[in-house]
Amino acid sequence: MPAELDLYGVYFPRLLLLMLITFVVSILIRKVLGRIGFYALVWHRGLFDVALYVLLLGGIFSITRWFFA
């Protein structure tokens, strides 16, 4: 995967694209966790959501770095 994404002459960093993908995935996972009642076991939902996002972003970044290297 190239370092930048060219969109009509405007360059966006690869991390921005990965962050958008991670945001969509985290929304889906948060909906599933809310529906099954997992958040009743979590002490601070906001901290948990941020940690989930960071872990997903790291995982997606690692997978794409390995796949497109």
RODO-2510 file (C-alpha; in nm, 4 decimals, decimal comma):
residues 69
     n   res          X          Y          Z
     1     m     0,0000     0,0000     0,0000
     2     p     0,1472     0,3377    -0,0912
     3     a     0,2316     0,5890     0,1813
     4     e    -0,0213     0,8389     0,0436
     5     l    -0,3580     0,8093    -0,1238
     6     d    -0,3990     1,0385    -0,4262
     7     l    -0,7546     1,1663    -0,4646
     8     y    -0,7815     1,4121    -0,7570
     9     g    -0,4409     1,5608    -0,6834
    10     v    -0,4910     1,5841    -0,3072
    11     y    -0,2693     1,3504    -0,1084
    12     f    -0,4017     1,1886     0,2081
    13     p    -0,1840     0,9824     0,4411
    14     r    -0,2409     0,6091     0,4542
    15     l    -0,3066     0,6320     0,8267
    16     l    -0,6139     0,8490     0,7602
    17     l    -0,7658     0,5780     0,5412
    18     l    -0,6874     0,3144     0,8034
    19     m    -0,8404     0,5317     1,0755
    20     l    -1,1642     0,5635     0,8784
    21     i    -1,1796     0,1877     0,8230
    22     t    -1,1112     0,1288     1,1916
    23     f    -1,3831     0,3761     1,2899
    24     v    -1,6443     0,1885     1,0865
    25     v    -1,5316    -0,1480     1,2267
    26     s    -1,5362    -0,0148     1,5838
    27     i    -1,8900     0,1198     1,5395
    28     l    -2,0058    -0,2243     1,4287
    29     i    -1,8304    -0,3957     1,7199
    30     r    -1,9683    -0,1425     1,9711
    31     k    -2,3227    -0,2043     1,8439
    32     v    -2,2786    -0,5785     1,8857
    33     l    -2,1308    -0,5378     2,2350
    34     g    -2,4141    -0,3060     2,3359
    35     r    -2,6758    -0,5424     2,2021
    36     i    -2,5437    -0,8446     2,3927
    37     g    -2,5121    -0,6433     2,7149
    38     f    -2,1347    -0,6498     2,7461
    39     y    -2,1142    -0,2868     2,8570
    40     a    -2,2809    -0,3767     3,1887
    41     l    -1,9515    -0,5473     3,2783
    42     v    -1,7332    -0,2511     3,1756
    43     w    -1,6340     0,0067     3,4390
    44     h    -1,5934     0,3080     3,2077
    45     r    -1,7493     0,2772     2,8639
    46     g    -1,5621     0,5731     2,7113
    47     l    -1,2217     0,4401     2,8129
    48     f    -1,3128     0,0962     2,6881
    49     d    -1,4234     0,2350     2,3505
    50     v    -1,0982     0,4314     2,3096
    51     a    -0,8910     0,1266     2,4013
    52     l    -1,0914    -0,0876     2,1574
    53     y    -1,0315     0,1682     1,8802
    54     v    -0,6567     0,1837     1,9478
    55     l    -0,6262    -0,1950     1,9508
    56     l    -0,8248    -0,2273     1,6283
    57     l    -0,6193     0,0445     1,4603
    58     g    -0,2961    -0,1289     1,5599
    59     g    -0,4258    -0,4610     1,4331
    60     i    -0,5503    -0,3248     1,1023
    61     f    -0,2277    -0,1310     1,0545
    62     s    -0,0208    -0,4435     1,1213
    63     i    -0,2286    -0,6564     0,8847
    64     t    -0,2129    -0,4047     0,6005
    65     r     0,1580    -0,3409     0,6569
    66     w     0,2292    -0,7136     0,6397
    67     f    -0,0075    -0,7721     0,3456
    68     f     0,1102    -0,4795     0,1303
    69     a     0,4794    -0,4827     0,2201
***
